[in-house]
Amino acid sequence: MPVAKSRGGRVEIVLLTIAWIAFFLPLIWIVTPVFEFADYQRYPTPFFSGVLCLAFGLWLFYRVKGQVSGTVSSGKRFRTPPRAPASAACISLFASG
């Protein structure tokens, strides 16, 4: 399958750099005392609410990825048209039960 030329450039590099920084900040916070001023008392209710939201988001990602996986590519841009628009996959996500 032919692959189209990637047109990502500085914008793509900047966004990926921001994503990597955002990924490593929590690790730096855990390992070093750099962000010690931001520590606060942790309560179980917000923690478990966050865990439930994360689980729900991962479940949605799992459901949509199975339906859209052939149309979305992170690194390669194919010249063939996608099978179905992403919006149709999101609509059918809740219709399928």
PyMOL commands that set and color helices and strands:
alter all, ss='L'
color gray80, all
select helices_A, chain A and resi 10-31+36-38+44-68+86-95
alter helices_A, ss='H'
color red, helices_A
deselect
rebuild
show_as cartoon
